[in-house]
């Protein structure tokens, strides 16, 4: 049996010291220009210092048009490098592997924040978005590659492409993608931008740079069988060091499934992986939940909300597999005591009032 404390080795980049990864958590602590704030660096370094095998940034926009919220981290220009370098240096000193999540909001971007036109794979009149031209799709691939090169220059160990949650790359995979220029239609066409981005990132970075992808597996116009097929293809192709499945709940059934049906994860867990490592995220907030998630046969487990309320959850879980995790709701002072800055306190309290008392 694999243990949470076992190191995890990859084809590219350093090994992780254990099987626990910090989720790429939106926290709205970056400056308006996308540069890292002291609060955001402090929040991430605290998790790296307290045991996570891998610490990932929040989603970082690769182009101004992809910026989706105020306070979002940026990696679209060299002006973002000083803060990113400071963070990468700190995580290296903490012993945690470091990854930047690369993101484009697509039709979920925010023109009032970005100052840019809303774009996506296909026109969306309800959102006021137009379809990207073929040349713009290719420039978007270049944006992901340039951002990855920037992350490596800053000293990060790797990047993860954000292909989940209905953002741009996920939108290309959706049935709502009606493009007829080779970037839509069948699964190969819909996934073309992802494959091209992986290849471009590999080309733009060194031979020891970690490249990964996060995907959703259902809803959002996605077909679970297609997503399982794509997952198998990408893992077999060998361009990815890890593939992370964002499941919302690692134990859930597929949408609409009858009680007793196979879990959503079961569609993916037995796929051949080659050298690609498979991780899962979704409502893992305690030692027993992390142990059970790893016991399904995945290679690593990602922790999200519980790590907001408890900066030491990784080291506590590694020391005690029965660690119950933080008990929600927590007070705002508990969040502050766990290196959560005021902007993050406000965002978390407003977005999930059931998890914050007072």
WOTAJO-V344144 format. One record per residue. N is the residue number from 1. RES is the residue in one letter. NEAR is the number of other C-alpha atoms within 10 Angstrom. D_LAST is the distance of its C-alpha to the last C-alpha in Angstrom with 2 decimals. Layout:
N_RES_NEAR_D_LAST + N_RES_NEAR_D_LAST
//
This chain:
1_X_6_42.48 + 2_X_14_40.50 + 3_X_15_37.93 + 4_X_25_34.64 + 5_X_18_36.10 + 6_X_15_39.25 + 7_X_15_39.90 + 8_X_17_40.22 + 9_X_15_43.24 + 10_X_16_43.76 + 11_X_19_46.83 + 12_X_16_45.43 + 13_X_19_43.21 + 14_X_17_42.17 + 15_X_16_41.27 + 16_X_23_37.65 + 17_X_19_37.30 + 18_X_22_35.49 + 19_X_25_34.34 + 20_X_30_30.61 + 21_X_27_29.61 + 22_X_28_26.43 + 23_X_21_25.60 + 24_X_20_25.95 + 25_X_17_22.29 + 26_X_17_21.57 + 27_X_25_19.44 + 28_X_24_20.64 + 29_X_27_21.34 + 30_X_23_25.08 + 31_X_16_26.83 + 32_X_17_28.05 + 33_X_15_31.44 + 34_X_24_30.18 + 35_X_22_30.75 + 36_X_25_28.47 + 37_X_19_26.16 + 38_X_15_25.85 + 39_X_17_22.18 + 40_X_26_23.34 + 41_X_22_26.28 + 42_X_17_24.26 + 43_X_21_21.85 + 44_X_23_24.93 + 45_X_23_27.08 + 46_X_22_24.59 + 47_X_29_24.90 + 48_X_28_28.64 + 49_X_21_29.09 + 50_X_18_27.31 + 51_X_26_29.63 + 52_X_30_29.39 + 53_X_28_32.93 + 54_X_25_32.15 + 55_X_28_29.46 + 56_X_25_29.26 + 57_X_24_27.99 + 58_X_25_25.99 + 59_X_25_28.36 + 60_X_26_30.68 + 61_X_28_32.63 + 62_X_27_36.39 + 63_X_23_37.41 + 64_X_23_35.87 + 65_X_21_36.28 + 66_X_30_34.04 + 67_X_31_30.97 + 68_X_24_28.18 + 69_X_19_25.09 + 70_X_18_24.32 + 71_X_22_23.74 + 72_X_23_25.92 + 73_X_33_28.19 + 74_X_30_31.87 + 75_X_30_35.11 + 76_X_23_37.48 + 77_X_17_39.30 + 78_X_13_40.48 + 79_X_13_38.17 + 80_X_19_35.40 + 81_X_20_37.45 + 82_X_13_36.68 + 83_X_19_32.97 + 84_X_28_33.78 + 85_X_19_36.54 + 86_X_15_34.34 + 87_X_24_31.88 + 88_X_27_34.79 + 89_X_16_36.40 + 90_X_20_33.28 + 91_X_27_32.85 + 92_X_17_36.55 + 93_X_13_36.33 + 94_X_17_33.45 + 95_X_18_35.71 + 96_X_28_33.68 + 97_X_24_35.41 + 98_X_29_34.03 + 99_X_27_33.89 + 100_X_26_32.98 + 101_X_27_32.01 + 102_X_29_34.20 + 103_X_29_32.93 + 104_X_28_34.14 + 105_X_29_31.92 + 106_X_26_34.94 + 107_X_27_34.17 + 108_X_21_30.43 + 109_X_25_30.93 + 110_X_20_29.75 + 111_X_18_32.69 + 112_X_12_30.59 + 113_X_17_29.36 + 114_X_19_32.60 + 115_X_11_35.10 + 116_X_15_37.14 + 117_X_16_38.51 + 118_X_24_36.75 + 119_X_25_38.91 + 120_X_25_39.09 + 121_X_28_41.79 + 122_X_20_42.63 + 123_X_19_42.15 + 124_X_15_39.08 + 125_X_8_39.74 + 126_X_6_36.41 + 127_X_11_34.61 + 128_X_11_37.44 + 129_X_19_38.43 + 130_X_16_42.01 + 131_X_19_43.60 + 132_X_18_44.32 + 133_X_15_48.02 + 134_X_15_49.69 + 135_X_9_50.07 + 136_X_12_46.38 + 137_X_16_45.52 + 138_X_14_47.79 + 139_X_13_46.23 + 140_X_20_42.80 + 141_X_21_44.28 + 142_X_18_45.50 + 143_X_24_42.04 + 144_X_27_40.62 + 145_X_24_43.58 + 146_X_21_43.27 + 147_X_27_39.57 + 148_X_32_40.47 + 149_X_23_43.23 + 150_X_22_40.83 + 151_X_27_38.47 + 152_X_23_41.49 + 153_X_16_42.59 + 154_X_20_39.21 + 155_X_20_39.78 + 156_X_26_37.61 + 157_X_25_39.11 + 158_X_25_38.62 + 159_X_26_36.90 + 160_X_26_35.45 + 161_X_25_36.21 + 162_X_27_33.32 + 163_X_24_35.07 + 164_X_23_32.12 + 165_X_20_29.45 + 166_X_22_31.74 + 167_X_21_32.32 + 168_X_25_35.90 + 169_X_27_37.58 + 170_X_27_35.98 + 171_X_25_37.18 + 172_X_30_40.70 + 173_X_34_40.53 + 174_X_23_39.52 + 175_X_16_42.03 + 176_X_17_41.10 + 177_X_22_42.98 + 178_X_17_46.34 + 179_X_19_47.96 + 180_X_11_51.71 + 181_X_10_52.27 + 182_X_14_51.79 + 183_X_22_48.01 + 184_X_23_47.43 + 185_X_19_49.24 + 186_X_15_49.53 + 187_X_17_47.25 + 188_X_15_49.34 + 189_X_19_48.96 + 190_X_24_45.23 + 191_X_23_44.70 + 192_X_17_47.18 + 193_X_22_44.68 + 194_X_23_42.85 + 195_X_18_46.15 + 196_X_16_47.30 + 197_X_21_44.09 + 198_X_23_44.38 + 199_X_16_48.02 + 200_X_18_47.36 + 201_X_26_44.68 + 202_X_20_47.15 + 203_X_12_49.83 + 204_X_19_47.73 + 205_X_20_46.60 + 206_X_13_48.39 + 207_X_11_49.66 + 208_X_14_47.00 + 209_X_22_43.94 + 210_X_27_41.45 + 211_X_25_40.96 + 212_X_21_38.58 + 213_X_22_37.15 + 214_X_22_34.00 + 215_X_21_34.56 + 216_X_22_33.00 + 217_X_27_35.15 + 218_X_20_34.66 + 219_X_13_33.46 + 220_X_17_33.47 + 221_X_16_37.19 + 222_X_19_37.93 + 223_X_16_40.36 + 224_X_18_39.50 + 225_X_13_43.19 + 226_X_15_43.70 + 227_X_20_40.78 + 228_X_18_42.25 + 229_X_15_45.65 + 230_X_16_44.35 + 231_X_23_42.51 + 232_X_17_45.79 + 233_X_14_47.74 + 234_X_22_45.54 + 235_X_21_45.39 + 236_X_16_49.17 + 237_X_14_49.83 + 238_X_14_48.44 + 239_X_19_46.80 + 240_X_25_43.34 + 241_X_24_42.25 + 242_X_25_39.27 + 243_X_23_37.99 + 244_X_25_34.35 + 245_X_24_33.40 + 246_X_21_29.95 + 247_X_21_29.65 + 248_X_15_25.96 + 249_X_14_26.60 + 250_X_22_29.54 + 251_X_19_30.48 + 252_X_16_30.48 + 253_X_18_33.60 + 254_X_19_34.97 + 255_X_10_33.80 + 256_X_7_35.78 + 257_X_12_37.25 + 258_X_9_38.15 + 259_X_8_36.63 + 260_X_7_38.65 + 261_X_12_39.48 + 262_X_14_39.50 + 263_X_15_36.21 + 264_X_20_35.56 + 265_X_21_36.07 + 266_X_15_39.47 + 267_X_16_40.83 + 268_X_21_40.43 + 269_X_16_40.62 + 270_X_12_44.42 + 271_X_16_45.30 + 272_X_13_47.65 + 273_X_20_45.80 + 274_X_14_48.63 + 275_X_17_47.19 + 276_X_21_43.80 + 277_X_20_40.80 + 278_X_21_38.38 + 279_X_23_34.61 + 280_X_26_31.86 + 281_X_23_28.16 + 282_X_20_25.70 + 283_X_19_23.03 + 284_X_25_24.46 + 285_X_23_21.71 + 286_X_23_23.61 + 287_X_22_27.03 + 288_X_17_28.56 + 289_X_22_27.43 + 290_X_27_28.93 + 291_X_19_32.08 + 292_X_15_32.53 + 293_X_22_32.09 + 294_X_21_34.69 + 295_X_15_36.96 + 296_X_14_37.41 + 297_X_14_39.70 + 298_X_19_37.71 + 299_X_22_38.11 + 300_X_29_34.54 + 301_X_27_30.93 + 302_X_26_28.09 + 303_X_25_24.50 + 304_X_17_21.68 + 305_X_17_17.95 + 306_X_20_18.25 + 307_X_23_19.79 + 308_X_26_16.80 + 309_X_26_14.78 + 310_X_23_18.03 + 311_X_26_20.67 + 312_X_20_23.13 + 313_X_26_23.03 + 314_X_33_26.57 + 315_X_17_28.22 + 316_X_19_26.54 + 317_X_24_27.67 + 318_X_22_31.10 + 319_X_13_31.44 + 320_X_12_30.28 + 321_X_16_30.58 + 322_X_15_28.66 + 323_X_18_25.53 + 324_X_15_22.68 + 325_X_21_20.39 + 326_X_17_16.66 + 327_X_12_14.82 + 328_X_12_12.07 + 329_X_14_9.19 + 330_X_16_8.73 + 331_X_16_6.48 + 332_X_19_7.41 + 333_X_13_9.93 + 334_X_16_11.46 + 335_X_21_12.10 + 336_X_16_13.61 + 337_X_13_15.62 + 338_X_19_16.98 + 339_X_23_18.50 + 340_X_27_16.16 + 341_X_21_16.85 + 342_X_16_14.74 + 343_X_16_16.25 + 344_X_23_15.42 + 345_X_23_11.74 + 346_X_14_11.69 + 347_X_15_13.98 + 348_X_21_12.37 + 349_X_19_8.91 + 350_X_12_11.11 + 351_X_11_13.67 + 352_X_10_12.02 + 353_X_12_8.74 + 354_X_12_9.90 + 355_X_17_9.90 + 356_X_20_6.51 + 357_X_13_3.78 + 358_X_11_0.00
//
